[in-house]
Amino acid sequence: MTAKAKVVVRKARSRHKGALTIPWHAEDIRAGAETVAAFRREAWARFQTLPWPTTKDEPWRRTDISGLELNTFRFPAASDLEGVPPAPKELTRPLVGDRHGGHLVLSPHGVERHMD
């Protein structure tokens, strides 16, 4: 007889040792076009309702984020992005053959669309 894997579902954010609070707010996220801004607002609202993952959650059981010092994370200032080179062309080529369906490259220079 095979035992069924236990699935852990939590409804509230877990309390980890150390601060797992993030030092930014929805207003800090650069929006861009209105469709992107709406997506980011929705993603932020969803993020705030979710609990922090722990090693007791099956998808995260081998990834312990309790040691992350989130209070050191920050969004880059516009001046931090000056001089960032575009993505190297060898990273945007298909892995196999000459077509790969497509991909987007998001960078300070804008969005590059590569669609087959």
ABEGO torsion letter per residue (X at the ends): XBBBBBBBBBABBBBBBEBABBABBAAABBAEBAAAAAAAAAAAAAAAABBBBBAABAAAAABBAAABBAAABBBBBAAAABGBBBBBAAAABBABEABAGEBBBBBAAEBBBBBX
